[in-house]
Amino acid sequence: MSDIAQTISERLKKVQTRIYDAAQAVDRLPDDIQLLAVSKTKPAEDIWQAYQAGQRDFGENYLQESLEKQKHLTRLYPGNEICWHFIGPIQSNKTRAIAQHFSWVHSVDRLKIAQRLSEQRPEDLPPVNICLQVNLDAEDSKSGFTPSELLEHARQISELPKLTLRGLMAIPKPRSDFPDQLASLQRLDDLQQQLQAAGLPVDTLSMGMSNDLEAAVTAGSTLLRVGSDIFGPRATKPDSSGDKH
């Protein structure tokens, strides 16, 4: 095993241990919490090393980069069981490719995007799983539904064909203090409960990253998006990539 493979495998095990310990601390079942390895800017070879260590779900932010990696891995390892999640900002002109090549989309931030994904999902594929992005802190730099408009749009989106509304996603403001992290993330859980009370069968909370994993598990996260703690520090995305995310 190469040094980089060993490093990724070891890091993955450390993250899994953190999830297990955090779940045990609040009497949750670790198996109820899914780990999404965020592989943006990382080469296909790193993804395959994590795959060989047991990881199956991978999150990508940059469409063109991800499509190239998907093609590369399919060519080298046909029949692999990678489940691809799109987690980056979505431009309208990229919805067709996203609908064609991803099983999950976490960053649906407006009704128009959901409608396009529904219209452009190929008939021979199962419905795409989607999460609605919520702008918890009303940040101008982030997209997403406001908490006040969420229920109305969730109802409309849940009725679209070829989509399955699974739940909510958020990227809160960075906070270093555990109680502050927890309070912020619990707001997304509260919104999820409001949707459930309104009759929407949502079951996924996509929240929590490397720096707030424990708080996210405590707040009820069912899907953690962890990148640097698995793959190491990321390179800066070059402007020439064509993906302006």
Secondary structure, DSSP 8 states (H G I E B T S, - for coil): --HHHHHHHHHHHHHHHHHHHHHHHTT--GGGSEEEEE-TT--HHHHHHHHHTT--EEEES-HHHHHHHHHHHHHHSTT---EEEE-S---GGGHHHHHHH-SEEEEE-SHHHHHHHHHHS-TTS--EEEEEEB-TT--TTS--B-HHHHHHHHHHHHTSTTEEEEEEE-------SHHHHHHHHHHHHHHHHHHHHTT----EEE---TTTHHHHHHHT-SEEEE-HHHH-S-----GGGS---
